[in-house]
Amino acid sequence: MIKNRIKEYRAKHDMKQSELANLVGVRRETIGNLEKGRYNPSLVLAWNIAKVFNVTIEDIFTIEE
């Protein structure tokens, strides 16, 4: 399972789900589903999210077995 820290990074940047969604080209619901662990991102989406926050993919996404 892939865990993520999207919500934490959004809070640090005072960013709404809809704002992040617009920046990475997805719907707000996609960001919500990612945060709740209902959806695993494509590599491109993970890359774009990390780029928005100027961090590595590994800073936001981790694999938990």
N, CA, C and O atoms as a Tripos MOL2 file, in Angstrom:
@<TRIPOS>MOLECULE
protein
  260   259    65     0     0
PROTEIN
NO_CHARGES

@<TRIPOS>ATOM
      1 N           0.8390   -1.1890    0.0000 N.3       1 MET1
      2 CA          0.0000    0.0000    0.0000 C.3       1 MET1
      3 C           0.8800    1.2490    0.0000 C.2       1 MET1
      4 O           1.9100    1.3040    0.6720 O.2       1 MET1
      5 N           0.4590    2.2250   -0.7530 N.am      2 ILE2
      6 CA          1.1970    3.4860   -0.8150 C.3       2 ILE2
      7 C           0.5860    4.4790    0.1700 C.2       2 ILE2
      8 O          -0.6040    4.7870    0.1050 O.2       2 ILE2
      9 N           1.4060    4.9650    1.0670 N.am      3 LYS3
     10 CA          0.9920    6.0080    2.0000 C.3       3 LYS3
     11 C           1.4800    7.3430    1.4600 C.2       3 LYS3
     12 O           2.4640    7.4030    0.7230 O.2       3 LYS3
     13 N           0.7810    8.4170    1.8330 N.am      4 ASN4
     14 CA          1.2310    9.7180    1.3500 C.3       4 ASN4
     15 C           1.0620   10.7960    2.4110 C.2       4 ASN4
     16 O           0.3570   10.6230    3.4050 O.2       4 ASN4
     17 N           1.7340   11.9110    2.1630 N.am      5 ARG5
     18 CA          1.7050   13.0570    3.0740 C.3       5 ARG5
     19 C           1.1800   14.2990    2.3510 C.2       5 ARG5
     20 O           1.5610   15.4250    2.6700 O.2       5 ARG5
     21 N           0.2920   14.0730    1.3650 N.am      6 ILE6
     22 CA         -0.2250   15.1900    0.5790 C.3       6 ILE6
     23 C          -0.9350   16.2060    1.4670 C.2       6 ILE6
     24 O          -0.6960   17.4090    1.3560 O.2       6 ILE6
     25 N          -1.7990   15.7230    2.3390 N.am      7 LYS7
     26 CA         -2.5650   16.6260    3.2000 C.3       7 LYS7
     27 C          -1.6340   17.4740    4.0630 C.2       7 LYS7
     28 O          -1.8590   18.6710    4.2410 O.2       7 LYS7
     29 N          -0.6040   16.8530    4.5880 N.am      8 GLU8
     30 CA          0.3710   17.5590    5.4220 C.3       8 GLU8
     31 C           1.0810   18.6620    4.6200 C.2       8 GLU8
     32 O           1.2430   19.7820    5.1060 O.2       8 GLU8
     33 N           1.4970   18.3400    3.4050 N.am      9 TYR9
     34 CA          2.1730   19.3350    2.5690 C.3       9 TYR9
     35 C           1.2120   20.4370    2.1300 C.2       9 TYR9
     36 O           1.6020   21.6000    2.0380 O.2       9 TYR9
     37 N          -0.0350   20.0770    1.8610 N.am     10 ARG10
     38 CA         -1.0140   21.1100    1.5200 C.3      10 ARG10
     39 C          -1.1980   22.0780    2.6770 C.2      10 ARG10
     40 O          -1.2820   23.2900    2.4740 O.2      10 ARG10
     41 N          -1.2610   21.5400    3.8990 N.am     11 ALA11
     42 CA         -1.4450   22.3870    5.0860 C.3      11 ALA11
     43 C          -0.2430   23.3290    5.2660 C.2      11 ALA11
     44 O          -0.4130   24.5040    5.5910 O.2      11 ALA11
     45 N           0.9630   22.8050    5.0530 N.am     12 LYS12
     46 CA          2.1700   23.6350    5.1790 C.3      12 LYS12
     47 C           2.1500   24.8010    4.1960 C.2      12 LYS12
     48 O           2.6740   25.8760    4.4880 O.2      12 LYS12
     49 N           1.5500   24.5870    3.0430 N.am     13 HIS13
     50 CA          1.5110   25.6080    1.9970 C.3      13 HIS13
     51 C           0.1710   26.3300    1.9310 C.2      13 HIS13
     52 O          -0.0870   27.0920    1.0000 O.2      13 HIS13
     53 N          -0.6830   26.0850    2.9300 N.am     14 ASP14
     54 CA         -2.0090   26.7180    2.9900 C.3      14 ASP14
     55 C          -2.7300   26.5760    1.6400 C.2      14 ASP14
     56 O          -3.1920   27.5570    1.0560 O.2      14 ASP14
     57 N          -2.8090   25.3370    1.1700 N.am     15 MET15
     58 CA         -3.3530   25.0580   -0.1510 C.3      15 MET15
     59 C          -4.5790   24.1490   -0.0420 C.2      15 MET15
     60 O          -4.5780   23.1770    0.7140 O.2      15 MET15
     61 N          -5.6060   24.4730   -0.7940 N.am     16 LYS16
     62 CA         -6.8160   23.6480   -0.8330 C.3      16 LYS16
     63 C          -6.6200   22.5070   -1.8310 C.2      16 LYS16
     64 O          -5.7610   22.5680   -2.7110 O.2      16 LYS16
     65 N          -7.4370   21.4660   -1.6720 N.am     17 GLN17
     66 CA         -7.3900   20.3460   -2.6110 C.3      17 GLN17
     67 C          -7.5950   20.8310   -4.0460 C.2      17 GLN17
     68 O          -6.9100   20.3840   -4.9660 O.2      17 GLN17
     69 N          -8.5360   21.7400   -4.2230 N.am     18 SER18
     70 CA         -8.8390   22.2230   -5.5730 C.3      18 SER18
     71 C          -7.6490   22.9650   -6.1840 C.2      18 SER18
     72 O          -7.4160   22.8680   -7.3890 O.2      18 SER18
     73 N          -6.9020   23.6980   -5.3720 N.am     19 GLU19
     74 CA         -5.7330   24.4190   -5.8780 C.3      19 GLU19
     75 C          -4.6550   23.4490   -6.3410 C.2      19 GLU19
     76 O          -4.0690   23.6240   -7.4090 O.2      19 GLU19
     77 N          -4.3980   22.4230   -5.5310 N.am     20 LEU20
     78 CA         -3.4090   21.4180   -5.9220 C.3      20 LEU20
     79 C          -3.8740   20.6870   -7.1760 C.2      20 LEU20
     80 O          -3.0840   20.4420   -8.0880 O.2      20 LEU20
     81 N          -5.1470   20.3420   -7.2160 N.am     21 ALA21
     82 CA         -5.6960   19.6470   -8.3770 C.3      21 ALA21
     83 C          -5.4820   20.4600   -9.6550 C.2      21 ALA21
     84 O          -5.0830   19.9090  -10.6810 O.2      21 ALA21
     85 N          -5.7420   21.7460   -9.5960 N.am     22 ASN22
     86 CA         -5.5400   22.6120  -10.7590 C.3      22 ASN22
     87 C          -4.0780   22.6500  -11.1910 C.2      22 ASN22
     88 O          -3.7790   22.6560  -12.3850 O.2      22 ASN22
     89 N          -3.1760   22.6760  -10.2230 N.am     23 LEU23
     90 CA         -1.7480   22.7520  -10.5380 C.3      23 LEU23
     91 C          -1.2230   21.4780  -11.2010 C.2      23 LEU23
     92 O          -0.2970   21.5340  -12.0110 O.2      23 LEU23
     93 N          -1.8150   20.3270  -10.8580 N.am     24 VAL24
     94 CA         -1.3160   19.0660  -11.4080 C.3      24 VAL24
     95 C          -2.2250   18.4830  -12.4870 C.2      24 VAL24
     96 O          -1.9190   17.4320  -13.0510 O.2      24 VAL24
     97 N          -3.3410   19.1550  -12.7790 N.am     25 GLY25
     98 CA         -4.1920   18.7510  -13.8900 C.3      25 GLY25
     99 C          -5.1310   17.5970  -13.6330 C.2      25 GLY25
    100 O          -5.4020   16.8000  -14.5310 O.2      25 GLY25
    101 N          -5.6370   17.5010  -12.3990 N.am     26 VAL26
    102 CA         -6.6250   16.4680  -12.0750 C.3      26 VAL26
    103 C          -7.8180   17.1170  -11.3880 C.2      26 VAL26
    104 O          -7.7950   18.3100  -11.0870 O.2      26 VAL26
    105 N          -8.8610   16.3260  -11.1400 N.am     27 ARG27
    106 CA        -10.0300   16.8450  -10.4210 C.3      27 ARG27
    107 C          -9.7520   16.8690   -8.9240 C.2      27 ARG27
    108 O          -8.9130   16.1160   -8.4300 O.2      27 ARG27
    109 N         -10.4570   17.7330   -8.2090 N.am     28 ARG28
    110 CA        -10.2980   17.8220   -6.7570 C.3      28 ARG28
    111 C         -10.5630   16.4800   -6.0970 C.2      28 ARG28
    112 O          -9.8980   16.1200   -5.1250 O.2      28 ARG28
    113 N         -11.5300   15.7400   -6.6170 N.am     29 GLU29
    114 CA        -11.8700   14.4370   -6.0410 C.3      29 GLU29
    115 C         -10.6880   13.4680   -6.1010 C.2      29 GLU29
    116 O         -10.5230   12.6210   -5.2220 O.2      29 GLU29
    117 N          -9.8820   13.5990   -7.1290 N.am     30 THR30
    118 CA         -8.7000   12.7360   -7.2440 C.3      30 THR30
    119 C          -7.7340   12.9980   -6.1000 C.2      30 THR30
    120 O          -7.1850   12.0630   -5.5170 O.2      30 THR30
    121 N          -7.5280   14.2630   -5.7810 N.am     31 ILE31
    122 CA         -6.6420   14.6060   -4.6580 C.3      31 ILE31
    123 C          -7.2190   14.0520   -3.3490 C.2      31 ILE31
    124 O          -6.4890   13.4860   -2.5350 O.2      31 ILE31
    125 N          -8.5190   14.2180   -3.1550 N.am     32 GLY32
    126 CA         -9.1700   13.6760   -1.9540 C.3      32 GLY32
    127 C          -9.0160   12.1690   -1.8540 C.2      32 GLY32
    128 O          -8.7370   11.6400   -0.7780 O.2      32 GLY32
    129 N          -9.1960   11.4760   -2.9720 N.am     33 ASN33
    130 CA         -9.0450   10.0210   -2.9770 C.3      33 ASN33
    131 C          -7.6040    9.5980   -2.7220 C.2      33 ASN33
    132 O          -7.3610    8.5920   -2.0560 O.2      33 ASN33
    133 N          -6.6560   10.3530   -3.2410 N.am     34 LEU34
    134 CA         -5.2500   10.0700   -2.9550 C.3      34 LEU34
    135 C          -4.9760   10.2130   -1.4650 C.2      34 LEU34
    136 O          -4.3540    9.3440   -0.8540 O.2      34 LEU34
    137 N          -5.4400   11.3090   -0.8840 N.am     35 GLU35
    138 CA         -5.1990   11.5540    0.5370 C.3      35 GLU35
    139 C          -5.8030   10.4750    1.4220 C.2      35 GLU35
    140 O          -5.2440   10.1440    2.4670 O.2      35 GLU35
    141 N          -6.9310    9.9280    1.0130 N.am     36 LYS36
    142 CA         -7.6050    8.8920    1.8080 C.3      36 LYS36
    143 C          -7.0970    7.4900    1.5000 C.2      36 LYS36
    144 O          -7.5610    6.5180    2.0960 O.2      36 LYS36
    145 N          -6.1480    7.3780    0.5760 N.am     37 GLY37
    146 CA         -5.5890    6.0760    0.2510 C.3      37 GLY37
    147 C          -6.4680    5.2120   -0.6320 C.2      37 GLY37
    148 O          -6.2450    4.0060   -0.7400 O.2      37 GLY37
    149 N          -7.4550    5.8100   -1.2580 N.am     38 ARG38
    150 CA         -8.3600    5.0630   -2.1290 C.3      38 ARG38
    151 C          -7.8150    4.8970   -3.5380 C.2      38 ARG38
    152 O          -8.3540    4.1300   -4.3350 O.2      38 ARG38
    153 N          -6.7520    5.6120   -3.8370 N.am     39 TYR39
    154 CA         -6.2390    5.6640   -5.1990 C.3      39 TYR39
    155 C          -4.7300    5.7920   -5.1390 C.2      39 TYR39
    156 O          -4.2020    6.5740   -4.3490 O.2      39 TYR39
    157 N          -4.0300    5.0280   -5.9720 N.am     40 ASN40
    158 CA         -2.5860    5.1620   -6.0850 C.3      40 ASN40
    159 C          -2.2780    6.0040   -7.3200 C.2      40 ASN40
    160 O          -2.8430    5.7680   -8.3880 O.2      40 ASN40
    161 N          -1.3980    6.9670   -7.1840 N.am     41 PRO41
    162 CA         -1.1170    7.8640   -8.3050 C.3      41 PRO41
    163 C          -0.2620    7.1990   -9.3790 C.2      41 PRO41
    164 O           0.4930    6.2660   -9.1070 O.2      41 PRO41
    165 N          -0.3980    7.6940  -10.5840 N.am     42 SER42
    166 CA          0.5480    7.3010  -11.6260 C.3      42 SER42
    167 C           1.8890    7.9350  -11.2780 C.2      42 SER42
    168 O           1.9620    8.8470  -10.4550 O.2      42 SER42
    169 N           2.9240    7.4520  -11.9010 N.am     43 LEU43
    170 CA          4.2420    8.0260  -11.6610 C.3      43 LEU43
    171 C           4.2760    9.4980  -12.0630 C.2      43 LEU43
    172 O           4.8850   10.3190  -11.3770 O.2      43 LEU43
    173 N           3.6310    9.8250  -13.1610 N.am     44 VAL44
    174 CA          3.5960   11.2160  -13.6250 C.3      44 VAL44
    175 C           2.8720   12.1050  -12.6120 C.2      44 VAL44
    176 O           3.3340   13.2060  -12.3150 O.2      44 VAL44
    177 N           1.7530   11.6390  -12.0880 N.am     45 LEU45
    178 CA          1.0090   12.4340  -11.1020 C.3      45 LEU45
    179 C           1.8220   12.5930   -9.8190 C.2      45 LEU45
    180 O           1.8740   13.6860   -9.2540 O.2      45 LEU45
    181 N           2.4550   11.5220   -9.3530 N.am     46 ALA46
    182 CA          3.2950   11.6140   -8.1520 C.3      46 ALA46
    183 C           4.4280   12.6120   -8.3750 C.2      46 ALA46
    184 O           4.7390   13.4150   -7.4950 O.2      46 ALA46
    185 N           5.0380   12.5600   -9.5470 N.am     47 TRP47
    186 CA          6.1230   13.4870   -9.9010 C.3      47 TRP47
    187 C           5.6170   14.9280   -9.8740 C.2      47 TRP47
    188 O           6.2680   15.8060   -9.3080 O.2      47 TRP47
    189 N           4.4580   15.1700  -10.4830 N.am     48 ASN48
    190 CA          3.9070   16.5270  -10.5500 C.3      48 ASN48
    191 C           3.5360   17.0620   -9.1710 C.2      48 ASN48
    192 O           3.7550   18.2390   -8.8870 O.2      48 ASN48
    193 N           2.9820   16.2180   -8.3200 N.am     49 ILE49
    194 CA          2.6440   16.6440   -6.9560 C.3      49 ILE49
    195 C           3.9210   17.0130   -6.2070 C.2      49 ILE49
    196 O           3.9760   18.0520   -5.5500 O.2      49 ILE49
    197 N           4.9390   16.1750   -6.3010 N.am     50 ALA50
    198 CA          6.2070   16.4680   -5.6260 C.3      50 ALA50
    199 C           6.8090   17.7680   -6.1440 C.2      50 ALA50
    200 O           7.3590   18.5540   -5.3730 O.2      50 ALA50
    201 N           6.7030   17.9900   -7.4410 N.am     51 LYS51
    202 CA          7.2600   19.2050   -8.0520 C.3      51 LYS51
    203 C           6.5650   20.4620   -7.5200 C.2      51 LYS51
    204 O           7.2180   21.4840   -7.3080 O.2      51 LYS51
    205 N           5.2500   20.3930   -7.3020 N.am     52 VAL52
    206 CA          4.5120   21.5390   -6.7640 C.3      52 VAL52
    207 C           5.0910   21.9530   -5.4130 C.2      52 VAL52
    208 O           5.2230   23.1430   -5.1260 O.2      52 VAL52
    209 N           5.4350   20.9610   -4.5850 N.am     53 PHE53
    210 CA          5.9400   21.2550   -3.2400 C.3      53 PHE53
    211 C           7.4630   21.3360   -3.1850 C.2      53 PHE53
    212 O           8.0410   21.5410   -2.1170 O.2      53 PHE53
    213 N           8.1160   21.1720   -4.3490 N.am     54 ASN54
    214 CA          9.5700   21.2600   -4.4350 C.3      54 ASN54
    215 C          10.2720   20.2490   -3.5170 C.2      54 ASN54
    216 O          11.2350   20.5750   -2.8220 O.2      54 ASN54
    217 N           9.7590   19.0200   -3.5370 N.am     55 VAL55
    218 CA         10.3430   17.9200   -2.7630 C.3      55 VAL55
    219 C          10.4630   16.7020   -3.6770 C.2      55 VAL55
    220 O          10.0140   16.7360   -4.8230 O.2      55 VAL55
    221 N          11.0630   15.6370   -3.1720 N.am     56 THR56
    222 CA         11.1500   14.4100   -3.9540 C.3      56 THR56
    223 C           9.8560   13.6050   -3.8120 C.2      56 THR56
    224 O           9.0790   13.8120   -2.8790 O.2      56 THR56
    225 N           9.6460   12.7030   -4.7350 N.am     57 ILE57
    226 CA          8.4790   11.8220   -4.6540 C.3      57 ILE57
    227 C           8.5030   11.0590   -3.3290 C.2      57 ILE57
    228 O           7.4640   10.8770   -2.6940 O.2      57 ILE57
    229 N           9.6880   10.6160   -2.9160 N.am     58 GLU58
    230 CA          9.8210    9.8390   -1.6820 C.3      58 GLU58
    231 C           9.4640   10.6490   -0.4370 C.2      58 GLU58
    232 O           9.1010   10.0740    0.5890 O.2      58 GLU58
    233 N           9.5630   11.9610   -0.5150 N.am     59 ASP59
    234 CA          9.1670   12.7970    0.6260 C.3      59 ASP59
    235 C           7.6590   12.7420    0.8470 C.2      59 ASP59
    236 O           7.1880   12.8940    1.9740 O.2      59 ASP59
    237 N           6.9100   12.5270   -0.2150 N.am     60 ILE60
    238 CA          5.4470   12.5410   -0.1180 C.3      60 ILE60
    239 C           4.8710   11.1270   -0.1080 C.2      60 ILE60
    240 O           3.9290   10.8470    0.6340 O.2      60 ILE60
    241 N           5.4300   10.2330   -0.9270 N.am     61 PHE61
    242 CA          4.8720    8.8900   -1.0620 C.3      61 PHE61
    243 C           5.8280    7.8370   -0.5300 C.2      61 PHE61
    244 O           7.0170    7.8520   -0.8470 O.2      61 PHE61
    245 N           5.3060    6.9210    0.2800 N.am     62 THR62
    246 CA          6.0900    5.8010    0.7860 C.3      62 THR62
    247 C           5.2790    4.5130    0.6170 C.2      62 THR62
    248 O           4.0480    4.5260    0.6080 O.2      62 THR62
    249 N           5.9960    3.4220    0.4870 N.am     63 ILE63
    250 CA          5.3300    2.1240    0.3680 C.3      63 ILE63
    251 C           5.3560    1.4480    1.7210 C.2      63 ILE63
    252 O           6.4030    1.3300    2.3570 O.2      63 ILE63
    253 N           4.1890    1.0070    2.1480 N.am     64 GLU64
    254 CA          4.0570    0.3190    3.4270 C.3      64 GLU64
    255 C           3.5540   -1.0850    3.1430 C.2      64 GLU64
    256 O           2.5090   -1.2730    2.5200 O.2      64 GLU64
    257 N           4.3110   -2.0630    3.6080 N.am     65 GLU65
    258 CA          3.9370   -3.4490    3.3390 C.3      65 GLU65
    259 C           3.1700   -4.0570    4.4780 C.2      65 GLU65
    260 O           2.7800   -5.2220    4.4080 O.2      65 GLU65
@<TRIPOS>BOND
     1     1     2 1
     2     2     3 1
     3     3     4 2
     4     3     5 am
     5     5     6 1
     6     6     7 1
     7     7     8 2
     8     7     9 am
     9     9    10 1
    10    10    11 1
    11    11    12 2
    12    11    13 am
    13    13    14 1
    14    14    15 1
    15    15    16 2
    16    15    17 am
    17    17    18 1
    18    18    19 1
    19    19    20 2
    20    19    21 am
    21    21    22 1
    22    22    23 1
    23    23    24 2
    24    23    25 am
    25    25    26 1
    26    26    27 1
    27    27    28 2
    28    27    29 am
    29    29    30 1
    30    30    31 1
    31    31    32 2
    32    31    33 am
    33    33    34 1
    34    34    35 1
    35    35    36 2
    36    35    37 am
    37    37    38 1
    38    38    39 1
    39    39    40 2
    40    39    41 am
    41    41    42 1
    42    42    43 1
    43    43    44 2
    44    43    45 am
    45    45    46 1
    46    46    47 1
    47    47    48 2
    48    47    49 am
    49    49    50 1
    50    50    51 1
    51    51    52 2
    52    51    53 am
    53    53    54 1
    54    54    55 1
    55    55    56 2
    56    55    57 am
    57    57    58 1
    58    58    59 1
    59    59    60 2
    60    59    61 am
    61    61    62 1
    62    62    63 1
    63    63    64 2
    64    63    65 am
    65    65    66 1
    66    66    67 1
    67    67    68 2
    68    67    69 am
    69    69    70 1
    70    70    71 1
    71    71    72 2
    72    71    73 am
    73    73    74 1
    74    74    75 1
    75    75    76 2
    76    75    77 am
    77    77    78 1
    78    78    79 1
    79    79    80 2
    80    79    81 am
    81    81    82 1
    82    82    83 1
    83    83    84 2
    84    83    85 am
    85    85    86 1
    86    86    87 1
    87    87    88 2
    88    87    89 am
    89    89    90 1
    90    90    91 1
    91    91    92 2
    92    91    93 am
    93    93    94 1
    94    94    95 1
    95    95    96 2
    96    95    97 am
    97    97    98 1
    98    98    99 1
    99    99   100 2
   100    99   101 am
   101   101   102 1
   102   102   103 1
   103   103   104 2
   104   103   105 am
   105   105   106 1
   106   106   107 1
   107   107   108 2
   108   107   109 am
   109   109   110 1
   110   110   111 1
   111   111   112 2
   112   111   113 am
   113   113   114 1
   114   114   115 1
   115   115   116 2
   116   115   117 am
   117   117   118 1
   118   118   119 1
   119   119   120 2
   120   119   121 am
   121   121   122 1
   122   122   123 1
   123   123   124 2
   124   123   125 am
   125   125   126 1
   126   126   127 1
   127   127   128 2
   128   127   129 am
   129   129   130 1
   130   130   131 1
   131   131   132 2
   132   131   133 am
   133   133   134 1
   134   134   135 1
   135   135   136 2
   136   135   137 am
   137   137   138 1
   138   138   139 1
   139   139   140 2
   140   139   141 am
   141   141   142 1
   142   142   143 1
   143   143   144 2
   144   143   145 am
   145   145   146 1
   146   146   147 1
   147   147   148 2
   148   147   149 am
   149   149   150 1
   150   150   151 1
   151   151   152 2
   152   151   153 am
   153   153   154 1
   154   154   155 1
   155   155   156 2
   156   155   157 am
   157   157   158 1
   158   158   159 1
   159   159   160 2
   160   159   161 am
   161   161   162 1
   162   162   163 1
   163   163   164 2
   164   163   165 am
   165   165   166 1
   166   166   167 1
   167   167   168 2
   168   167   169 am
   169   169   170 1
   170   170   171 1
   171   171   172 2
   172   171   173 am
   173   173   174 1
   174   174   175 1
   175   175   176 2
   176   175   177 am
   177   177   178 1
   178   178   179 1
   179   179   180 2
   180   179   181 am
   181   181   182 1
   182   182   183 1
   183   183   184 2
   184   183   185 am
   185   185   186 1
   186   186   187 1
   187   187   188 2
   188   187   189 am
   189   189   190 1
   190   190   191 1
   191   191   192 2
   192   191   193 am
   193   193   194 1
   194   194   195 1
   195   195   196 2
   196   195   197 am
   197   197   198 1
   198   198   199 1
   199   199   200 2
   200   199   201 am
   201   201   202 1
   202   202   203 1
   203   203   204 2
   204   203   205 am
   205   205   206 1
   206   206   207 1
   207   207   208 2
   208   207   209 am
   209   209   210 1
   210   210   211 1
   211   211   212 2
   212   211   213 am
   213   213   214 1
   214   214   215 1
   215   215   216 2
   216   215   217 am
   217   217   218 1
   218   218   219 1
   219   219   220 2
   220   219   221 am
   221   221   222 1
   222   222   223 1
   223   223   224 2
   224   223   225 am
   225   225   226 1
   226   226   227 1
   227   227   228 2
   228   227   229 am
   229   229   230 1
   230   230   231 1
   231   231   232 2
   232   231   233 am
   233   233   234 1
   234   234   235 1
   235   235   236 2
   236   235   237 am
   237   237   238 1
   238   238   239 1
   239   239   240 2
   240   239   241 am
   241   241   242 1
   242   242   243 1
   243   243   244 2
   244   243   245 am
   245   245   246 1
   246   246   247 1
   247   247   248 2
   248   247   249 am
   249   249   250 1
   250   250   251 1
   251   251   252 2
   252   251   253 am
   253   253   254 1
   254   254   255 1
   255   255   256 2
   256   255   257 am
   257   257   258 1
   258   258   259 1
   259   259   260 2
@<TRIPOS>SUBSTRUCTURE
     1 MET1         2 RESIDUE 1 A MET
     2 ILE2         6 RESIDUE 1 A ILE
     3 LYS3        10 RESIDUE 1 A LYS
     4 ASN4        14 RESIDUE 1 A ASN
     5 ARG5        18 RESIDUE 1 A ARG
     6 ILE6        22 RESIDUE 1 A ILE
     7 LYS7        26 RESIDUE 1 A LYS
     8 GLU8        30 RESIDUE 1 A GLU
     9 TYR9        34 RESIDUE 1 A TYR
    10 ARG10       38 RESIDUE 1 A ARG
    11 ALA11       42 RESIDUE 1 A ALA
    12 LYS12       46 RESIDUE 1 A LYS
    13 HIS13       50 RESIDUE 1 A HIS
    14 ASP14       54 RESIDUE 1 A ASP
    15 MET15       58 RESIDUE 1 A MET
    16 LYS16       62 RESIDUE 1 A LYS
    17 GLN17       66 RESIDUE 1 A GLN
    18 SER18       70 RESIDUE 1 A SER
    19 GLU19       74 RESIDUE 1 A GLU
    20 LEU20       78 RESIDUE 1 A LEU
    21 ALA21       82 RESIDUE 1 A ALA
    22 ASN22       86 RESIDUE 1 A ASN
    23 LEU23       90 RESIDUE 1 A LEU
    24 VAL24       94 RESIDUE 1 A VAL
    25 GLY25       98 RESIDUE 1 A GLY
    26 VAL26      102 RESIDUE 1 A VAL
    27 ARG27      106 RESIDUE 1 A ARG
    28 ARG28      110 RESIDUE 1 A ARG
    29 GLU29      114 RESIDUE 1 A GLU
    30 THR30      118 RESIDUE 1 A THR
    31 ILE31      122 RESIDUE 1 A ILE
    32 GLY32      126 RESIDUE 1 A GLY
    33 ASN33      130 RESIDUE 1 A ASN
    34 LEU34      134 RESIDUE 1 A LEU
    35 GLU35      138 RESIDUE 1 A GLU
    36 LYS36      142 RESIDUE 1 A LYS
    37 GLY37      146 RESIDUE 1 A GLY
    38 ARG38      150 RESIDUE 1 A ARG
    39 TYR39      154 RESIDUE 1 A TYR
    40 ASN40      158 RESIDUE 1 A ASN
    41 PRO41      162 RESIDUE 1 A PRO
    42 SER42      166 RESIDUE 1 A SER
    43 LEU43      170 RESIDUE 1 A LEU
    44 VAL44      174 RESIDUE 1 A VAL
    45 LEU45      178 RESIDUE 1 A LEU
    46 ALA46      182 RESIDUE 1 A ALA
    47 TRP47      186 RESIDUE 1 A TRP
    48 ASN48      190 RESIDUE 1 A ASN
    49 ILE49      194 RESIDUE 1 A ILE
    50 ALA50      198 RESIDUE 1 A ALA
    51 LYS51      202 RESIDUE 1 A LYS
    52 VAL52      206 RESIDUE 1 A VAL
    53 PHE53      210 RESIDUE 1 A PHE
    54 ASN54      214 RESIDUE 1 A ASN
    55 VAL55      218 RESIDUE 1 A VAL
    56 THR56      222 RESIDUE 1 A THR
    57 ILE57      226 RESIDUE 1 A ILE
    58 GLU58      230 RESIDUE 1 A GLU
    59 ASP59      234 RESIDUE 1 A ASP
    60 ILE60      238 RESIDUE 1 A ILE
    61 PHE61      242 RESIDUE 1 A PHE
    62 THR62      246 RESIDUE 1 A THR
    63 ILE63      250 RESIDUE 1 A ILE
    64 GLU64      254 RESIDUE 1 A GLU
    65 GLU65      258 RESIDUE 1 A GLU
